[in-house]
Amino acid sequence: MMKTLRFKTNINCTNCLAKVTPFLDRKEGIQSWKVDIDNPDKILTVETDQLEREDILKTIKRTGFDAEPVG
């Protein structure tokens, strides 16, 4: 079953986006993802059918950025 996970992040520019892209693109189980860098909270939205919040948080931390679940 597909679920949508949202996170507040500090991914705030296109350069930052370029750093996390390979990690999120390679992550098994992510169907799609996007970061709204125009939103003050820099919301990362992930569509997944098998991952949990913790999996995404670990992946983001590995890239050197911070994320916290929202909603």
RARAMO-V141019 format. One record per helix or strand. SS is the DSSP state (~ for helix, > for strand). FROM is the first residue (numbers start at 1). TO is the last residue. Records with the same first field share a line. If there is no record, write none. Layout:
SS: FROM-TO  FROM-TO
//
This chain:
>: 3-9  30-36  43-48  67-70
~: 14-26  53-62
//
